[in-house]
Amino acid sequence: MSQQARRFTFLTDNPQRRRQFVLVLIDADGDGYIFREVFLNKSEEGGGNAADELLARVKHYLKALGLDINNTDVAVRAYANLRGLGKACVKNGLMKATADLSLFANGFTGRQPLFDFVDVGLGKERADHKVKGMSYKRDDCAGGLISTSSEVFNFFVTIPQCKHVVLGVSHDSGYVPFLERFAADKSISNRITLLEGYQVSPGIRHLGFKHVVRFPSVFALAPSPMSQNVLTQLQYLTSQINHVAKGPFRSAAVDPGRLGPVLKTDEGQRLDKPLAVDKGLAQAIQKKNLCHWLFLKGHCDGCKRNHDHPPLGAEEQDALWVLARQGRCFTQKKGKICEDPTCIYGHAT
């Protein structure tokens, strides 16, 4: 039995004694989910780091959903044509050699016990078929655990221990017929989260899935040069800027405690917490015109900014916080010392 088969047998055999788990399926063939350059250009080490960051972001998100992350395993399957994607990465300066992507995949697979980066071989739609479960003769799905004619996703979503499925397929309209079968069934759709990359198919967005998330610390938010649809992707990103609603608004996924504690100099002057934010991420967040209060403090009584967006990850929150600090704290303006540990504005004199 292959290593991949053993991993998925662990999840499925003897349901009465196995821990609950969450399954993450990603079509990582380069059309919508590109791992950040900071991971790709470090080869095998970068693959391991990407796995660690993905696990951290998934657990953070699951905690916001109310799942018991301490007693829930996370299984990840990323599918791609490694040869073709490796060539594209080299051509666009993300890697030095095509073989580096295989090393990246090895690092990704080896870092976490239930993570697999699967090479689906040549063929434009092979990653699609693996996510949907329509395998070719060379069955990588689970070493024969799932028969060729069955569907991977449908198999796992019906298992009692599978508490949630995160699907990274939002870039491809070809998944619309596949997802339509589950969108109307609330008992299933409520256990599905669509993972968004740098572009989202309008057809998938219109299916109306309740749970949507992004992991910008794992996947690039900006279109890659390897994409043939750069204009369409940019149009999608800019279309999100001006979508505004009026409150009040509340977000249970936000922990305002991360804004504190209050830092001061020896003279008692308020200091801003040091933040290391990627310039590109800050620019992408700025374009969305997100409400500072809702996405940093968890509440807003109503303003003209955008409130319609999935919860932000830690790096996204820091990027938004940097933008909020461009406005000076009202208390500081009055010549007083701000003692509010959740103040999001700038305190530099």
Secondary structure as UniProt FT lines:
FT   HELIX           3..12
FT   HELIX           15..17
FT   STRAND          20..27
FT   HELIX           37..40
FT   TURN            41..42
FT   HELIX           43..65
FT   HELIX           69..71
FT   STRAND          72..80
FT   HELIX           82..91
FT   TURN            92..93
FT   HELIX           99..111
FT   TURN            113..114
FT   STRAND          115..119
FT   TURN            124..125
FT   HELIX           126..132
FT   TURN            143..144
FT   TURN            148..149
FT   HELIX           152..157
FT   TURN            160..161
FT   STRAND          162..168
FT   TURN            170..171
FT   HELIX           173..175
FT   HELIX           176..183
FT   HELIX           186..189
FT   TURN            190..191
FT   STRAND          192..196
FT   HELIX           202..205
FT   TURN            206..207
FT   STRAND          211..214
FT   TURN            216..218
FT   TURN            225..226
FT   HELIX           230..239
FT   TURN            240..242
FT   STRAND          249..250
FT   TURN            252..253
FT   HELIX           256..259
FT   STRAND          263..264
FT   TURN            266..267
FT   STRAND          270..271
FT   HELIX           279..288
FT   HELIX           292..297
FT   STRAND          299..300
FT   HELIX           314..324
FT   TURN            325..326
FT   HELIX           330..333
FT   TURN            334..335
FT   TURN            341..342
//
